[in-house]
Amino acid sequence: MSSNTELREMSDEQLDATAKEAAQTLFRLRFQSQSERLNTPSEIRKNRRLIARIKTIQSERQKAASK
């Protein structure tokens, strides 16, 4: 996935698109985990953490913009 430096270099629009893609992937993985066995269960954790990183960067940018 993306490292923190790669995420910080992205524009706001790119971050939004990446967050939406990760949320869709997370939904599919959760649905798949309930209906059948996942090949890589760690992908759920990776996507959750990616979404959290993106939200953290977005909130940092909003706080910096409001100052």
mmCIF file as gemmi writes it, N, C-alpha and C atoms, coordinates in Angstrom:
data_model
loop_
_atom_site.group_PDB
_atom_site.id
_atom_site.type_symbol
_atom_site.label_atom_id
_atom_site.label_alt_id
_atom_site.label_comp_id
_atom_site.label_asym_id
_atom_site.label_entity_id
_atom_site.label_seq_id
_atom_site.pdbx_PDB_ins_code
_atom_site.Cartn_x
_atom_site.Cartn_y
_atom_site.Cartn_z
_atom_site.occupancy
_atom_site.B_iso_or_equiv
_atom_site.pdbx_formal_charge
_atom_site.auth_seq_id
_atom_site.auth_asym_id
_atom_site.pdbx_PDB_model_num
ATOM 1 N N . MET Axp A 1 ? 0.832 -1.186 0 1 0 ? 1 A 1
ATOM 2 C CA . MET Axp A 1 ? 0 0 0 1 0 ? 1 A 1
ATOM 3 C C . MET Axp A 1 ? 0.876 1.248 0 1 0 ? 1 A 1
ATOM 4 N N . SER Axp A 2 ? 0.282 2.332 0.392 1 0 ? 2 A 1
ATOM 5 C CA . SER Axp A 2 ? 0.968 3.619 0.377 1 0 ? 2 A 1
ATOM 6 C C . SER Axp A 2 ? 1.607 3.904 1.725 1 0 ? 2 A 1
ATOM 7 N N . SER Axp A 3 ? 2.795 4.453 1.66 1 0 ? 3 A 1
ATOM 8 C CA . SER Axp A 3 ? 3.452 4.835 2.903 1 0 ? 3 A 1
ATOM 9 C C . SER Axp A 3 ? 2.978 6.231 3.306 1 0 ? 3 A 1
ATOM 10 N N . ASN Axp A 4 ? 3.327 6.638 4.493 1 0 ? 4 A 1
ATOM 11 C CA . ASN Axp A 4 ? 2.894 7.948 4.986 1 0 ? 4 A 1
ATOM 12 C C . ASN Axp A 4 ? 3.421 9.074 4.118 1 0 ? 4 A 1
ATOM 13 N N . THR Axp A 5 ? 4.664 8.977 3.668 1 0 ? 5 A 1
ATOM 14 C CA . THR Axp A 5 ? 5.219 10.047 2.838 1 0 ? 5 A 1
ATOM 15 C C . THR Axp A 5 ? 4.501 10.126 1.502 1 0 ? 5 A 1
ATOM 16 N N . GLU Axp A 6 ? 4.153 8.983 0.926 1 0 ? 6 A 1
ATOM 17 C CA . GLU Axp A 6 ? 3.415 8.984 -0.334 1 0 ? 6 A 1
ATOM 18 C C . GLU Axp A 6 ? 2.039 9.6 -0.149 1 0 ? 6 A 1
ATOM 19 N N . LEU Axp A 7 ? 1.399 9.294 0.968 1 0 ? 7 A 1
ATOM 20 C CA . LEU Axp A 7 ? 0.083 9.853 1.233 1 0 ? 7 A 1
ATOM 21 C C . LEU Axp A 7 ? 0.152 11.358 1.449 1 0 ? 7 A 1
ATOM 22 N N . ARG Axp A 8 ? 1.17 11.818 2.141 1 0 ? 8 A 1
ATOM 23 C CA . ARG Axp A 8 ? 1.299 13.251 2.404 1 0 ? 8 A 1
ATOM 24 C C . ARG Axp A 8 ? 1.606 14.046 1.139 1 0 ? 8 A 1
ATOM 25 N N . GLU Axp A 9 ? 2.209 13.409 0.144 1 0 ? 9 A 1
ATOM 26 C CA . GLU Axp A 9 ? 2.513 14.084 -1.11 1 0 ? 9 A 1
ATOM 27 C C . GLU Axp A 9 ? 1.293 14.194 -2.02 1 0 ? 9 A 1
ATOM 28 N N . MET Axp A 10 ? 0.247 13.439 -1.731 1 0 ? 10 A 1
ATOM 29 C CA . MET Axp A 10 ? -0.959 13.455 -2.559 1 0 ? 10 A 1
ATOM 30 C C . MET Axp A 10 ? -1.753 14.732 -2.322 1 0 ? 10 A 1
ATOM 31 N N . SER Axp A 11 ? -2.503 15.11 -3.345 1 0 ? 11 A 1
ATOM 32 C CA . SER Axp A 11 ? -3.409 16.254 -3.2 1 0 ? 11 A 1
ATOM 33 C C . SER Axp A 11 ? -4.653 15.806 -2.447 1 0 ? 11 A 1
ATOM 34 N N . ASP Axp A 12 ? -5.487 16.773 -2.088 1 0 ? 12 A 1
ATOM 35 C CA . ASP Axp A 12 ? -6.713 16.455 -1.35 1 0 ? 12 A 1
ATOM 36 C C . ASP Axp A 12 ? -7.638 15.562 -2.175 1 0 ? 12 A 1
ATOM 37 N N . GLU Axp A 13 ? -7.724 15.819 -3.471 1 0 ? 13 A 1
ATOM 38 C CA . GLU Axp A 13 ? -8.585 15.02 -4.34 1 0 ? 13 A 1
ATOM 39 C C . GLU Axp A 13 ? -8.076 13.582 -4.443 1 0 ? 13 A 1
ATOM 40 N N . GLN Axp A 14 ? -6.772 13.437 -4.531 1 0 ? 14 A 1
ATOM 41 C CA . GLN Axp A 14 ? -6.187 12.093 -4.602 1 0 ? 14 A 1
ATOM 42 C C . GLN Axp A 14 ? -6.424 11.331 -3.3 1 0 ? 14 A 1
ATOM 43 N N . LEU Axp A 15 ? -6.313 12.027 -2.177 1 0 ? 15 A 1
ATOM 44 C CA . LEU Axp A 15 ? -6.572 11.393 -0.883 1 0 ? 15 A 1
ATOM 45 C C . LEU Axp A 15 ? -8.024 10.943 -0.785 1 0 ? 15 A 1
ATOM 46 N N . ASP Axp A 16 ? -8.951 11.79 -1.242 1 0 ? 16 A 1
ATOM 47 C CA . ASP Axp A 16 ? -10.363 11.41 -1.221 1 0 ? 16 A 1
ATOM 48 C C . ASP Axp A 16 ? -10.609 10.173 -2.066 1 0 ? 16 A 1
ATOM 49 N N . ALA Axp A 17 ? -10.013 10.142 -3.257 1 0 ? 17 A 1
ATOM 50 C CA . ALA Axp A 17 ? -10.202 8.998 -4.151 1 0 ? 17 A 1
ATOM 51 C C . ALA Axp A 17 ? -9.606 7.727 -3.543 1 0 ? 17 A 1
ATOM 52 N N . THR Axp A 18 ? -8.441 7.845 -2.932 1 0 ? 18 A 1
ATOM 53 C CA . THR Axp A 18 ? -7.803 6.696 -2.31 1 0 ? 18 A 1
ATOM 54 C C . THR Axp A 18 ? -8.626 6.199 -1.121 1 0 ? 18 A 1
ATOM 55 N N . ALA Axp A 19 ? -9.183 7.122 -0.352 1 0 ? 19 A 1
ATOM 56 C CA . ALA Axp A 19 ? -10.005 6.731 0.797 1 0 ? 19 A 1
ATOM 57 C C . ALA Axp A 19 ? -11.272 6.013 0.335 1 0 ? 19 A 1
ATOM 58 N N . LYS Axp A 20 ? -11.894 6.506 -0.717 1 0 ? 20 A 1
ATOM 59 C CA . LYS Axp A 20 ? -13.102 5.857 -1.23 1 0 ? 20 A 1
ATOM 60 C C . LYS Axp A 20 ? -12.798 4.47 -1.759 1 0 ? 20 A 1
ATOM 61 N N . GLU Axp A 21 ? -11.676 4.345 -2.463 1 0 ? 21 A 1
ATOM 62 C CA . GLU Axp A 21 ? -11.269 3.044 -2.998 1 0 ? 21 A 1
ATOM 63 C C . GLU Axp A 21 ? -10.978 2.055 -1.865 1 0 ? 21 A 1
ATOM 64 N N . ALA Axp A 22 ? -10.283 2.528 -0.832 1 0 ? 22 A 1
ATOM 65 C CA . ALA Axp A 22 ? -9.963 1.663 0.299 1 0 ? 22 A 1
ATOM 66 C C . ALA Axp A 22 ? -11.228 1.259 1.05 1 0 ? 22 A 1
ATOM 67 N N . ALA Axp A 23 ? -12.188 2.173 1.166 1 0 ? 23 A 1
ATOM 68 C CA . ALA Axp A 23 ? -13.447 1.848 1.848 1 0 ? 23 A 1
ATOM 69 C C . ALA Axp A 23 ? -14.232 0.802 1.062 1 0 ? 23 A 1
ATOM 70 N N . GLN Axp A 24 ? -14.232 0.92 -0.259 1 0 ? 24 A 1
ATOM 71 C CA . GLN Axp A 24 ? -14.913 -0.072 -1.09 1 0 ? 24 A 1
ATOM 72 C C . GLN Axp A 24 ? -14.234 -1.428 -0.986 1 0 ? 24 A 1
ATOM 73 N N . THR Axp A 25 ? -12.919 -1.421 -0.993 1 0 ? 25 A 1
ATOM 74 C CA . THR Axp A 25 ? -12.173 -2.67 -0.855 1 0 ? 25 A 1
ATOM 75 C C . THR Axp A 25 ? -12.439 -3.304 0.499 1 0 ? 25 A 1
ATOM 76 N N . LEU Axp A 26 ? -12.459 -2.483 1.544 1 0 ? 26 A 1
ATOM 77 C CA . LEU Axp A 26 ? -12.741 -2.988 2.889 1 0 ? 26 A 1
ATOM 78 C C . LEU Axp A 26 ? -14.134 -3.604 2.955 1 0 ? 26 A 1
ATOM 79 N N . PHE Axp A 27 ? -15.106 -2.962 2.332 1 0 ? 27 A 1
ATOM 80 C CA . PHE Axp A 27 ? -16.461 -3.51 2.313 1 0 ? 27 A 1
ATOM 81 C C . PHE Axp A 27 ? -16.479 -4.874 1.625 1 0 ? 27 A 1
ATOM 82 N N . ARG Axp A 28 ? -15.826 -4.959 0.469 1 0 ? 28 A 1
ATOM 83 C CA . ARG Axp A 28 ? -15.79 -6.23 -0.255 1 0 ? 28 A 1
ATOM 84 C C . ARG Axp A 28 ? -15.095 -7.315 0.549 1 0 ? 28 A 1
ATOM 85 N N . LEU Axp A 29 ? -14.009 -6.954 1.227 1 0 ? 29 A 1
ATOM 86 C CA . LEU Axp A 29 ? -13.28 -7.935 2.032 1 0 ? 29 A 1
ATOM 87 C C . LEU Axp A 29 ? -14.113 -8.419 3.216 1 0 ? 29 A 1
ATOM 88 N N . ARG Axp A 30 ? -14.825 -7.497 3.862 1 0 ? 30 A 1
ATOM 89 C CA . ARG Axp A 30 ? -15.682 -7.891 4.982 1 0 ? 30 A 1
ATOM 90 C C . ARG Axp A 30 ? -16.812 -8.796 4.511 1 0 ? 30 A 1
ATOM 91 N N . PHE Axp A 31 ? -17.387 -8.447 3.384 1 0 ? 31 A 1
ATOM 92 C CA . PHE Axp A 31 ? -18.467 -9.267 2.833 1 0 ? 31 A 1
ATOM 93 C C . PHE Axp A 31 ? -17.937 -10.642 2.462 1 0 ? 31 A 1
ATOM 94 N N . GLN Axp A 32 ? -16.777 -10.67 1.853 1 0 ? 32 A 1
ATOM 95 C CA . GLN Axp A 32 ? -16.164 -11.934 1.448 1 0 ? 32 A 1
ATOM 96 C C . GLN Axp A 32 ? -15.79 -12.776 2.666 1 0 ? 32 A 1
ATOM 97 N N . SER Axp A 33 ? -15.338 -12.133 3.727 1 0 ? 33 A 1
ATOM 98 C CA . SER Axp A 33 ? -14.935 -12.888 4.913 1 0 ? 33 A 1
ATOM 99 C C . SER Axp A 33 ? -16.134 -13.56 5.575 1 0 ? 33 A 1
ATOM 100 N N . GLN Axp A 34 ? -17.314 -12.963 5.436 1 0 ? 34 A 1
ATOM 101 C CA . GLN Axp A 34 ? -18.504 -13.562 6.013 1 0 ? 34 A 1
ATOM 102 C C . GLN Axp A 34 ? -19.06 -14.699 5.155 1 0 ? 34 A 1
ATOM 103 N N . SER Axp A 35 ? -18.854 -14.602 3.855 1 0 ? 35 A 1
ATOM 104 C CA . SER Axp A 35 ? -19.437 -15.595 2.964 1 0 ? 35 A 1
ATOM 105 C C . SER Axp A 35 ? -18.48 -16.739 2.628 1 0 ? 35 A 1
ATOM 106 N N . GLU Axp A 36 ? -17.203 -16.466 2.664 1 0 ? 36 A 1
ATOM 107 C CA . GLU Axp A 36 ? -16.223 -17.508 2.366 1 0 ? 36 A 1
ATOM 108 C C . GLU Axp A 36 ? -14.905 -17.186 3.054 1 0 ? 36 A 1
ATOM 109 N N . ARG Axp A 37 ? -13.961 -18.056 2.924 1 0 ? 37 A 1
ATOM 110 C CA . ARG Axp A 37 ? -12.671 -17.862 3.579 1 0 ? 37 A 1
ATOM 111 C C . ARG Axp A 37 ? -11.78 -16.936 2.749 1 0 ? 37 A 1
ATOM 112 N N . LEU Axp A 38 ? -11.138 -15.998 3.425 1 0 ? 38 A 1
ATOM 113 C CA . LEU Axp A 38 ? -10.231 -15.066 2.748 1 0 ? 38 A 1
ATOM 114 C C . LEU Axp A 38 ? -8.864 -15.708 2.571 1 0 ? 38 A 1
ATOM 115 N N . ASN Axp A 39 ? -8.228 -15.38 1.454 1 0 ? 39 A 1
ATOM 116 C CA . ASN Axp A 39 ? -6.861 -15.857 1.229 1 0 ? 39 A 1
ATOM 117 C C . ASN Axp A 39 ? -5.872 -15.099 2.109 1 0 ? 39 A 1
ATOM 118 N N . THR Axp A 40 ? -6.112 -13.803 2.262 1 0 ? 40 A 1
ATOM 119 C CA . THR Axp A 40 ? -5.231 -12.975 3.085 1 0 ? 40 A 1
ATOM 120 C C . THR Axp A 40 ? -6.073 -12.144 4.049 1 0 ? 40 A 1
ATOM 121 N N . PRO Axp A 41 ? -6.342 -12.68 5.234 1 0 ? 41 A 1
ATOM 122 C CA . PRO Axp A 41 ? -7.157 -11.944 6.211 1 0 ? 41 A 1
ATOM 123 C C . PRO Axp A 41 ? -6.511 -10.642 6.679 1 0 ? 41 A 1
ATOM 124 N N . SER Axp A 42 ? -5.215 -10.518 6.537 1 0 ? 42 A 1
ATOM 125 C CA . SER Axp A 42 ? -4.529 -9.302 6.973 1 0 ? 42 A 1
ATOM 126 C C . SER Axp A 42 ? -4.873 -8.101 6.097 1 0 ? 42 A 1
ATOM 127 N N . GLU Axp A 43 ? -5.478 -8.322 4.94 1 0 ? 43 A 1
ATOM 128 C CA . GLU Axp A 43 ? -5.859 -7.217 4.063 1 0 ? 43 A 1
ATOM 129 C C . GLU Axp A 43 ? -6.921 -6.334 4.721 1 0 ? 43 A 1
ATOM 130 N N . ILE Axp A 44 ? -7.762 -6.913 5.543 1 0 ? 44 A 1
ATOM 131 C CA . ILE Axp A 44 ? -8.779 -6.118 6.236 1 0 ? 44 A 1
ATOM 132 C C . ILE Axp A 44 ? -8.093 -5.11 7.145 1 0 ? 44 A 1
ATOM 133 N N . ARG Axp A 45 ? -7.124 -5.558 7.915 1 0 ? 45 A 1
ATOM 134 C CA . ARG Axp A 45 ? -6.393 -4.666 8.819 1 0 ? 45 A 1
ATOM 135 C C . ARG Axp A 45 ? -5.632 -3.603 8.037 1 0 ? 45 A 1
ATOM 136 N N . LYS Axp A 46 ? -5.004 -3.991 6.944 1 0 ? 46 A 1
ATOM 137 C CA . LYS Axp A 46 ? -4.244 -3.032 6.138 1 0 ? 46 A 1
ATOM 138 C C . LYS Axp A 46 ? -5.141 -1.926 5.598 1 0 ? 46 A 1
ATOM 139 N N . ASN Axp A 47 ? -6.323 -2.284 5.123 1 0 ? 47 A 1
ATOM 140 C CA . ASN Axp A 47 ? -7.239 -1.287 4.584 1 0 ? 47 A 1
ATOM 141 C C . ASN Axp A 47 ? -7.789 -0.383 5.678 1 0 ? 47 A 1
ATOM 142 N N . ARG Axp A 48 ? -8.089 -0.946 6.847 1 0 ? 48 A 1
ATOM 143 C CA . ARG Axp A 48 ? -8.557 -0.122 7.962 1 0 ? 48 A 1
ATOM 144 C C . ARG Axp A 48 ? -7.506 0.902 8.359 1 0 ? 48 A 1
ATOM 145 N N . ARG Axp A 49 ? -6.273 0.46 8.418 1 0 ? 49 A 1
ATOM 146 C CA . ARG Axp A 49 ? -5.19 1.367 8.806 1 0 ? 49 A 1
ATOM 147 C C . ARG Axp A 49 ? -4.916 2.419 7.735 1 0 ? 49 A 1
ATOM 148 N N . LEU Axp A 50 ? -5.053 2.044 6.467 1 0 ? 50 A 1
ATOM 149 C CA . LEU Axp A 50 ? -4.882 3.006 5.384 1 0 ? 50 A 1
ATOM 150 C C . LEU Axp A 50 ? -5.942 4.101 5.476 1 0 ? 50 A 1
ATOM 151 N N . ILE Axp A 51 ? -7.172 3.71 5.728 1 0 ? 51 A 1
ATOM 152 C CA . ILE Axp A 51 ? -8.243 4.69 5.867 1 0 ? 51 A 1
ATOM 153 C C . ILE Axp A 51 ? -7.96 5.609 7.054 1 0 ? 51 A 1
ATOM 154 N N . ALA Axp A 52 ? -7.493 5.053 8.146 1 0 ? 52 A 1
ATOM 155 C CA . ALA Axp A 52 ? -7.169 5.859 9.326 1 0 ? 52 A 1
ATOM 156 C C . ALA Axp A 52 ? -6.038 6.835 9.039 1 0 ? 52 A 1
ATOM 157 N N . ARG Axp A 53 ? -5.018 6.399 8.316 1 0 ? 53 A 1
ATOM 158 C CA . ARG Axp A 53 ? -3.909 7.297 7.952 1 0 ? 53 A 1
ATOM 159 C C . ARG Axp A 53 ? -4.408 8.461 7.098 1 0 ? 53 A 1
ATOM 160 N N . ILE Axp A 54 ? -5.257 8.152 6.137 1 0 ? 54 A 1
ATOM 161 C CA . ILE Axp A 54 ? -5.776 9.185 5.247 1 0 ? 54 A 1
ATOM 162 C C . ILE Axp A 54 ? -6.613 10.183 6.034 1 0 ? 54 A 1
ATOM 163 N N . LYS Axp A 55 ? -7.475 9.697 6.911 1 0 ? 55 A 1
ATOM 164 C CA . LYS Axp A 55 ? -8.304 10.594 7.71 1 0 ? 55 A 1
ATOM 165 C C . LYS Axp A 55 ? -7.458 11.464 8.63 1 0 ? 55 A 1
ATOM 166 N N . THR Axp A 56 ? -6.377 10.909 9.16 1 0 ? 56 A 1
ATOM 167 C CA . THR Axp A 56 ? -5.483 11.682 10.019 1 0 ? 56 A 1
ATOM 168 C C . THR Axp A 56 ? -4.826 12.803 9.225 1 0 ? 56 A 1
ATOM 169 N N . ILE Axp A 57 ? -4.338 12.505 8.039 1 0 ? 57 A 1
ATOM 170 C CA . ILE Axp A 57 ? -3.703 13.518 7.2 1 0 ? 57 A 1
ATOM 171 C C . ILE Axp A 57 ? -4.706 14.591 6.81 1 0 ? 57 A 1
ATOM 172 N N . GLN Axp A 58 ? -5.927 14.189 6.48 1 0 ? 58 A 1
ATOM 173 C CA . GLN Axp A 58 ? -6.949 15.164 6.112 1 0 ? 58 A 1
ATOM 174 C C . GLN Axp A 58 ? -7.29 16.081 7.281 1 0 ? 58 A 1
ATOM 175 N N . SER Axp A 59 ? -7.386 15.536 8.48 1 0 ? 59 A 1
ATOM 176 C CA . SER Axp A 59 ? -7.702 16.378 9.631 1 0 ? 59 A 1
ATOM 177 C C . SER Axp A 59 ? -6.54 17.308 9.966 1 0 ? 59 A 1
ATOM 178 N N . GLU Axp A 60 ? -5.307 16.847 9.791 1 0 ? 60 A 1
ATOM 179 C CA . GLU Axp A 60 ? -4.148 17.706 10.018 1 0 ? 60 A 1
ATOM 180 C C . GLU Axp A 60 ? -4.162 18.884 9.041 1 0 ? 60 A 1
ATOM 181 N N . ARG Axp A 61 ? -4.504 18.594 7.785 1 0 ? 61 A 1
ATOM 182 C CA . ARG Axp A 61 ? -4.565 19.662 6.786 1 0 ? 61 A 1
ATOM 183 C C . ARG Axp A 61 ? -5.68 20.644 7.093 1 0 ? 61 A 1
ATOM 184 N N . GLN Axp A 62 ? -6.805 20.168 7.566 1 0 ? 62 A 1
ATOM 185 C CA . GLN Axp A 62 ? -7.91 21.066 7.907 1 0 ? 62 A 1
ATOM 186 C C . GLN Axp A 62 ? -7.546 21.954 9.078 1 0 ? 62 A 1
ATOM 187 N N . LYS Axp A 63 ? -6.864 21.397 10.064 1 0 ? 63 A 1
ATOM 188 C CA . LYS Axp A 63 ? -6.455 22.198 11.221 1 0 ? 63 A 1
ATOM 189 C C . LYS Axp A 63 ? -5.427 23.242 10.816 1 0 ? 63 A 1
ATOM 190 N N . ALA Axp A 64 ? -4.505 22.862 9.918 1 0 ? 64 A 1
ATOM 191 C CA . ALA Axp A 64 ? -3.486 23.805 9.469 1 0 ? 64 A 1
ATOM 192 C C . ALA Axp A 64 ? -4.122 24.921 8.635 1 0 ? 64 A 1
ATOM 193 N N . ALA Axp A 65 ? -5.146 24.59 7.861 1 0 ? 65 A 1
ATOM 194 C CA . ALA Axp A 65 ? -5.804 25.592 7.03 1 0 ? 65 A 1
ATOM 195 C C . ALA Axp A 65 ? -6.639 26.566 7.862 1 0 ? 65 A 1
ATOM 196 N N . SER Axp A 66 ? -7.161 26.102 8.978 1 0 ? 66 A 1
ATOM 197 C CA . SER Axp A 66 ? -7.993 26.974 9.806 1 0 ? 66 A 1
ATOM 198 C C . SER Axp A 66 ? -7.18 27.948 10.646 1 0 ? 66 A 1
ATOM 199 N N . LYS Axp A 67 ? -5.91 27.681 10.812 1 0 ? 67 A 1
ATOM 200 C CA . LYS Axp A 67 ? -5.052 28.577 11.614 1 0 ? 67 A 1
ATOM 201 C C . LYS Axp A 67 ? -4.622 29.791 10.861 1 0 ? 67 A 1
